[in-house]
Amino acid sequence: MLEVSQALELSFYLGLLNYVLGNLLLGSPLPFPSVKKLGIYMIKDALAIWILASSFTIILNVIGYIRSITGISWETLHEWLSAMLLNVLSYLGTIKILSGMIGSLSAFLSPILSRITSLLSTAMISLIALQILSIIISTKYSELLAIGILIYALPLGIFKRAGSILISFTLIFSVALPAMPLFISAIYPVSPKTLGDRAFPYIEVRDLSGGALGDALLLVYQSSNMIPGSEIAAMLVNDRGETIMDETPGLPIGGIYYFSLEMFGWRLYSASSIFLGNECMFKNCSYVITIDGVLASDSPYIFIHTPPALTYYIIYKDPGRGIMKLVLHLASISSLIATAPYYTVVTAISIDGNQTTWDDRRPWSWAGIDGYNYYKLLDPGVHIIEIHYIKGIPSKPLLNPFYKVDRNEIKEMLSNAIILIFLTTVFPVVYITLLTMATYTLARLLERGAR
C-alpha cells in the first residue's frame, strides 16, 4: 500500500510536472488562446498542489486541535455507536418476544410491533454502517488525505474533482463525524431508557445431592417471600437441568432474585438466590440453583423429597439399574415421599434390609403428565432405604415460559423504541446528508480556488 510520505513526495513531483508543462504551454508559439489559458491553469494548480502537500502536517494538527478544544473524540463516537447498537438489539429482541406473546392476540398491536421491528432492523444496519465508516476514517484519515492530494495533483486536472472531493471528505468527516453524539445530546438531552441494563443468566438446577432436575419450570421472584402469583418470569428447564433466560426481556441488573421449581405437580422452593452484577450485561453469568425440597433424583423419572426432620444423608444412585439407596438420619418422625410419572414404575422399597410396601399412593396430574406420589412414614434414627424402579419412555411436559410485562411497561418500551429509531436512523441520515453537502461545497472551492 502507498505510504503517506510516498504519496506526498509523488504529489510534489506531479506539481513540478504541472508547473513545467504549464510554462511550456504558456510560452509555446501556438496561436491558440485556450492553450495559453490551460498553461496558466496548470501553473496555478502546481502552486495549489505544493501548498496542500507542504501543509499536510499543519492540516492534521489543526484537525487534532479542533477536536481537543471541542472535546470530541473518535472513542466517544465508538462508545456511543456501541451503546446504541446494544440498545437496538435489546429492543429488537424484546419487541420480537412481545410480538409472539401478545401480537397474535391483538389485531391492533400486531402491525405496530411488526413495523417497529422493521425500523429497528434498519436502525441496526445504519449503526453498523456508521461504525464501519468511523473506523475507516479514524484509522486512515491521514492516508485518505494524502491520496486525495495525489489524485488532485495528476496533470491536466483530469481527476482534480475526484481529488478535491476526497480531500474535502476527509477534512469534513474527520472533524464533524465524531461530533455527532454532541449534536444529538443538544437536540435530545435525555437518552431513551436502555434495555442494556438487563441480564440473561444461565442457570443449572440441582437437587440437594447435586443431581440435575430437568423438564420443569423455574419460577423467578423479586422477593424472598416467593408468594404464589408474584412470579416475574418462568424459565423452561431442559432435560439436563439447564436453563437460560432467552425467552424473556431479561432480568434487570442490580437485583436479587429467588426461585422455586414447578415439577410433577409440586412447587418446590429454593433457599438459593442470585445477584446480577454489571458484568452480566456483557456475558451470560452462570449460577447453580439448589432446590432444597428435593433430596435426590433421577430426572425425569423419579425424585425423592427432603424429609423435614433430616439431619444428614448419604445418597447412592445407579440410574442404569434403576436403584436408589439413601442413608438418612432423622431427628423425629418424618414421611418419605417419592414422586414418579406414569412412565416410571416403582417396583420395590426396603428399609434397613427389610422389604416393605408404601403406606400410601396418591395420583397427580400436571402439564399433560400423570403419575403417583408414594408415602412412607419413618421413625427417628438412622435408616438405610433402597428404592427400585423401572424406567419407561419419558414424555415432555406441556410448559409455558412467561415474563410479566404490564401495560405501562409496554407503552414506555414502544415510546423509547421510537425515540431510539429517530436517534439512530433519521438524525444520522440528516447529519450525514449535511456533511455530504459541506463536502461537495468545499470540494468545489478547492477545485476552482486556484483558477
Summary of the structure (lengths in Angstrom):
residues: 451
radius of gyration: 36.3
end to end distance: 32.6
largest distance: 127.2
contacts: 1415
relative contact order: 0.12
helix: 47%
strand: 27%
